[in-house]
Amino acid sequence: MDAQNPMDSGHGTSMEQWSWPPRYDETYRPPSGQTHWFPRRETMPAGERDEAILARIREVMAYAWDHAPFYRRKWEEAGIHPSAIRDLADFEKVPVVRKEELRADQAAHEPFGSYLAVHPSEVKHVNGTSGTTGRPTAFGIGERDWRSVANAHARVMWGMGIREHDTVLVASPLSLYWGSWGAYIGAERLGARVFPFGAGTPGQTARTVMWMKQMGVTVFYGTPSYALHLAEVAADEGVNPADLGLRKLFFSGEPGASVPTIRGRIEEAFGAQVYDSGSMAEVSPWMHLGAANHEPGVFAWQDLVYTEVCDPVDHHRVDYGREGTPVYTTLERTSQPMIRLLSNDLTRWEAPSADRGRTYPFLPQGIYGRIDDMFTVRGENVYPSAIDDVVMAAEGYGGEHRIVISRKATMDTLAVQVEHRGVAESTLDGWARAIEDQLRRALGVGAHVVPVEYKTFDRTEFKARRVIDDRDLLRRLGSGS
């Protein structure tokens, strides 16, 4: 049985270091052999925790009403006051916030928007989106939030089995991207050695291999795509990835770590355990969706960020066992609180079960796609991750593929260009047909598989982008735009 945190009184709904505004003992760290960072908070009956979460939601809403004009305007228009939230069902009536609302609000109230709930002088860290698909969104982070995120990420990483004796390689861009900094400050708070190597510079991956061997890296953080690329580069450099000495790899940024085929390829390449995590940068601590068992899927750490899996149309919670889109409410953020932020991601959740070691709801496939990424071909809804799972399992898969959707006359066509490696030329047609059969069974729609040479496609050091929808181009040409 785990040792109790001395700050836990151990009765009622008491929870370790649970206060508003959040306040953590920065000197605290569990004994190395303890499974849970906060045993009471992580294993208490879910209903008791929900009572505390409801009280916290009311505190967060009252705080936002008083300090963030964005929320007051939005809720007044909806006829909702924080005092009207008597239970979690009432909370579902609070209107969702959409990302485009945040961008518009920042444009009108630069630089951080009117949902900034602290004085601008209290913002000590700036992160944000790249702005490659429109106006960038700035994240203004106060020092209190910075420390809360560090403590939250340390908890989840501890659940993954990462300890003070580990050396954690942060192998994603050290830039505006929140993911890198969250992993960095979480590992630092946990007491591990942090190695912020980054990614994105030409030729850097080969140097990453060299440095990993030299520094004795034991834990890797990045995207699943980059881990697979790293394994390829290591092999090209004459290094077996399994000999790099990794114990664990944890990921965010894209689906994959809970997709069986991708997960299996990473585990086989490195001979290490794989953990999934991640939600949205706006909702950091993004590890509030994070694995704590060596299995696919993630827990929804509800005492960090309250997660509702909701119907995409009416934004009310769906029953456990159903699919929906997550809606997030931060419970520890004071600078830019997110209250019912709509993700447009896709997941399926299961009821809390003490058998898993923590009494949080569980997402067995993690976040496996976005509503925006779904495409429809001949009446069937198709998610790229479903294609990835089939293609990457094929014997002779060369490491990359592209999904091409086009239209001939009035009929949509779906083609998958798949790199091959070690497949005899004389057997390529049969190889492609076998993958086509598997795709038809998985997707409910036919796809044409086109074998292409190994390393036809560029590798990524960040998030993979594998879908090409030529129908958009045809529509633009047809409209003359």
N, C-alpha and C positions, 0 to 999 in steps of 0.2 A: 504493500500500500504506500502511496506517495506521502512524503512528509508535507505537512500543512505549512503554508506561508504564515509566518508569525503575525502578519497584519490582518489575517482572516479570523473573525470572531467565531465562525463555525456554526452559526445557527440562523434560523429564519431565512431571509433572502440576502443575507450579507454576502458581499462579493469583494474579493481582494482589490484594493486600490481603486475603488469605484466611486468617483466623485464628479461633480460638475461645479465649475470647470474642471477638466481632467487634471489630475495631479499624481505623478508616479514617484516612487522611491527609486532614484537613479542608482542607488548602491545595491539594490536587490538583484540577485540572480539565484535560481534554484540550484540545489546540489546536482552534480552532473548525472547521477543515476536516476533523477526524478523525471517521470514521463511528461508531466504537465508543468508549464510555467506558473499558472494559477490554477491549482487543482479544483478549488470550489467553483470558480467562474466557468470552468470548462466541463465540469461533470455534474453540476447541480441539475435537478429536475427542470426540464425545459419550461414548464408552466411557471415555476417560481422565477426563472430568469425573465420570462416575458413580462411579469409584473414589474420588475425593475426596469426593463426596457421601456415599458409604457410610461413610467414616471419620467424616465430620461427623455423620451420623445417630447413630452409636455414641456420639460425644461428647455430643450433645444428649440422648440417652436416659439416659446415665450422669448427666448434670447434673440432669435431671428426677427420676431415681430418688433422688438425694441431697437435692434441695431442694424437691420438689413432692410432698407426700403423696398427692395425688389420683392421680398416675401410678403411684406405688409400689403403692398399694392395687389399682388396676385391673390392673396387670401381674402382681402376685402371684396375684390371683384367676385369671388366665389361664395361670399357670405359665410366665411369660416373664421373662427377665432380659436387660438390655442386652447382656451379654457373649455371648448366644446368637445375636445378629444377625451372621451371617457373610457374607451377601450380600443384595442387594435383594429376592430372592425370600423370604428369611427375614423381611424387614421386613413383607411382606404378611400375616404371621401375627399381627402386633401388632394387637390389637382397635381398631376405630375409636372415636373420641370423637364423641358426638352433642351437638348444641346443648342439648338438654333436660338432659343430664348436667351441663353447665356451669352452667345456671341452678339446678339442684337443689343443686349443690355450693356455689354462692355463697349460696344461702339458708341452708345449714347452716354456712357459714364466711364470714360477712360481713367486709368488703365485697367482697373480690376473689377469694374462693374459695381452696381449698387447692391449686389449681394455680398460685398465685402463687409463683414460685421465688426471689424476693428478699425482703428484709425490707420490711415496709410503708412504712418511712420512706424507702426508695429510690424509691417511686412519686412521680413529679413531675408527671405529666399524667394526667387522667382523661377518658376518652371512653366511649361506650357506646351501647346501643340505646335507643330511645325508650320501650319498654315498652308501646306501644299495644296489643299482642296478648298481654300477659302480663307477668310479672316482667321488668324491664329487666336487661340484662347489663352489668356495669361492666368497662371495660378499664383496668387499672392499668398504666401505662407508665413504666418507668424511663428515666432520661436516656440511658443507653447505647442502649436500644431506639429512643428518639426520634431519636437521631442515625443509627442504622442505617437506619431507615425513610427519613430524609431522603436519605441517600446512595443507597439503593436506588431511590427514586423519581427522583432526579436522573439516574441511569443510564438508566432506561427513557425518561424524557422526552427525554434527549439522543438516544436511539435514534429518537425521533419527529421529530427535527430541530429541537427547541426549543433556543435558544441564549441567551447572555448579553444580547444586544441586544433580546430580546423583552420585551413587557409581557404578563403572564399574568393574565387575569381569572378569579378563582375565583368562579363564579356558582352556588354551592350553599350551603346554610345553614352558617354558622359557629357550630356548636353542638356537641352530642355526636357528630354524624356524623363518623366518621373520614375519610371521603372528602375533605372540604374541607381538613382539616388536613394530610392526606398530600400533596395537590396543592400546598398552600401551602409546606410545608417543603421539598418536593422542588424546586419552582421557585426557592426562596430559596437552597438549596444549590447549584443549578446556576448561580446568579449572575444570574438574570433579575430584572426588576422585577416585583414581585407586587402585584396589585390585588385585595384580598379584599372584593369588593362584596357577596357573599352573595346570598340570595334569600329569598322568603317574605313580605315586607311588601307589603300592598296598594299598587298603583301603582308598585312598585319597578321593574318591567320597563321602563316608559317612561323612568325615570331612568337605568336601565342603558344604554339606547341613547344617551342624551345623554352620559353619562360615557365610554362607549366611544369616541365620536367625539372628545371633548375630550382624552382621555388617550392616544389612539393605540394602543389595545389591539390586539395582533397574535395572541394565543393565547387561546382560550376553554376553560374547563373547567366541566362541569356534566353534566346528564343529556340524552340525546337529546330527550326530551319538552320540556325547557325550551328547548333550542336552537330547536326548531320554533316554540314559543310566542314566543320572542324575535323570530324572523323575522316572524311575524304582526304583533306589536306595532310593530316597526320600520316595516313597510309602512303600518300605520294612522297612524303618526306622520309619514308622508311621506318615510321614509328607505328607500332600497333596501338590504337587508341586505348585498348584495355590495359596497356602498360603505363599509362599516364598517372595511375594511382588515384583516380577519382573514387570517392565513396558514394557521393550523391550528386545529382544534378536537379536543379529546380528551375522552373520556367514560367514565363508570362509573355504577353504580347500577341499571341496568336494561338488558335486551337492546335492541339497536337499531343501534349503530354498526357491527355486522357483518351486519345484516339489509339486503340489497341495496336494497330500496325506501326504507327510512328513511334509510339512508346516502346514497342518491342525492338524496333531497329536501334533506338538510342541505347536501351539497356544492353542489347547484344554487342553493340560496338564498343561501349566503354566498360562493360562488366560492372555497372554501378546501379544504384537505385534511383528512380525517377519520380519527381514530385511536381504536381501541377499547382498553379496559382494564378491569380490575376482577375481583375474586373475592369475598371475604368480609371484613367488617370485623374479625372475630376473627383474621384471618390477615394483617393489615397487616404488611409492605407489600403492599397489595392490587394494586398495579401489577405484581406478579410475573407476572400474566397481562397482557401489554401488547404492543401493536403496535409494530413498529419499521420497517415498510415501509408504503408508501401502498397498502394493499390490505386487504380484509376479513380478519378473523381476528387472533389474538394468539399470541405466543410464550409458552411456559411457561418462564420464566427459572429453571431448576432449581437454580441455585446460590444463589438467594435463598429460594425456597420449593419444596421438592421436591413435585411434583405427580404423582399417580398417577390415571389415568382408570380407574375400576373398575366392575365389575359391581355393580349396586345391591343385589343379594341377598347374594353371598358376599364382596364387597369386595376381590376379587383383581383385579389389573390386567387390562384387556382388551387385545387385540392392537391395534396401530396400524391405523387405518382403521375402527375400531369406535366405537360410541357407548357412553357410560357416565357415571358421576357422578364428579367430581373429589374426591379425598381429599388433604388438604394437610398438610405438615409444615414448620414454620418452621425455618430453619437459622441464623437470627441473633438470635432473640428470647431474652432471658434473664429477663424479668419474668413473662410469661404465655406460655410456649411452647405451641404447638399441635402435637401429635404424632398424625398420622393423624386429623385432623378431617374428618368426613363432611360434604360440602356439600349433598347432595340437589339440586344443580344438574345440568344436562344439557349435554353437549358431545360432540364427536367429535374425536379427535386423529390427527395424522399424524406419521410418523417424522421425526427431525431430518434436514435437508438443507442442506448448505453452500451450495447454490444460492440460498437465501433470505438469505444474508449472516450468519446466526447459526445455530449448531448446536444449537438447542433444539427439543424437540417443538413442533408447531404445531397450533393449534386453528382451523381455517379458518372456522368460523362463530362463534367466540368462545363465550361462555356464552349459549345461546339459550333457556333456560327452566329451570324448576324442576320436579322431580317433583311437588312439592306443587301447582304451578300447573296441571299437566295435568288435563284433565277428559275424561270418557268420555261420548260421545253415541252411542247406538245401537250400542255395541260398538266404536266407533272412538276411539282416543286422539287428543286434539286439544290442541295447544299454542297459547296466545294469539299467540305471535310469528309462527306460520304464517298466522293470520288477518290480523295487522297487515301482513305482507308483501304480501298480495293486495290488501287494501282500500286501502292507501296508494298503490298503483300506479295506481289508477283515475283516469282523466281526470275532472276535476271534483270530486275528493275535497276536502272542505271543511276538513280539518285535525284532526278528532277523530271517534271512533266508540266505541260500547259493544257488548260481547258479552253477550248475555242468554241464559242457559240456563234452561229451565223444563220443566215436565212437565204434559201434558194426558192424563188417564186413566193409561195405562201407558206412554206414549211420550214420550221426551225430545224436546224441540224446541230448535233453535239458531237464534237470530235475531241479526243484526248491524245495529244502528242506525248509519247512516253519514251524516255531514253532507255536504251537497253545496254547490257554489259554481260559478256560471256554467253550470248545467245547465238547459236550458229545461224548463218545467213539463210540456210535452207529451211530452217524451222521458224523463221520470223512470222510468217503468215499464220501458222498455227498458234504461235505464242500470242499474237495480237487477238485472234479469235477467242482464245480462252479468256483473256481479260475482258473482251466485249461481253461474253456470256455472264461473267461475274458482275459486271456493271449493270447489265440488264436486270439481273435478279435483285441487286441492291437498290437500284434507282427506280425501277418500273418503267424505264424508257431506254431505247437503244442508243448506244454511243459508238462512234467509229474510232477505233484505236489505230494510231499512226506511229509505228516504230521510228525513232530517230536515233542518230549516233550518240554515244556517250559524250557528255560535256557539250552538247548542242546549246544548252541554256546556261546563262550566267547563274552563279551561286550567290546567295544573299548572306550578308553579315547582320541582317536585322530581320524584318518581317517578310515572309514570302508573299508574292503577288502572282498567282498562277492563272487567273481567269481573264480571258480576252473575249469581250462580247462585241462581235462585229455588227450586231444588229443596231447598236447605237450609231455607228458610223453610217450605216445604210439609211437610218432614219434622218440623220443630219443632211446627207446628200440629197435625199428625196424632198426635204423641206427647203433646200437651197440655202441653209444656214451655214 
